[in-house]
Amino acid sequence: MANQRNTDSLAALKGSLEGIDTFYVVNYQGLTAGQLSRLRKDLVEKGGRLIVAKNTLLNIALQGQQRDFTELLHGPSAIVLAQEDPAGVAKVLADAGKGNDKGIPAIKGGMVEGSTVPVATIERLASLGSKTQLQAELVGVLSAHLSNFVGVLEAYREKLGGGSTDTEAA
């Protein structure tokens, strides 16, 4: 018969993974309590969450959702859920790893928007800006192109000898 604490932990873990399509598996061994606390706080600020559980429980919870990460779940492992900003959460993990001489937490792999990805992809994702920054850049690029397009249309209208606009008539 299963240990009641493990059964409860598994149920809570499955509940936490419900509806999550982006997460990272990390090695957290070697972090002090203070570093782990700071990492958790930084992750929460980016909409992430660090869950430390036994590898067996993590494996069962993930396989129950048709996600097989057996090859990554060796040694001390934690799972980092990224609910709002996958790039921001990956950046927090990368920055925390650069912030100490051991490179911990070390990313082992993960899943981004439902697709299993290797460490290199997660590191590349971490090099991007936050979701808000990327959206702002996109808006800037689009507005610049629209402004250029309006300028071309106005020049073409003038070339054809078009009439005055409302601002010119005033």
Beta strands, then each sheet from edge to edge (+ up, - down):
strand 1: 23-27
strand 2: 48-52
strand 3: 78-82
strand 4: 106-112
strand 5: 115-117
sheet 1: 2+ 3- 1+ 4- 5+
end
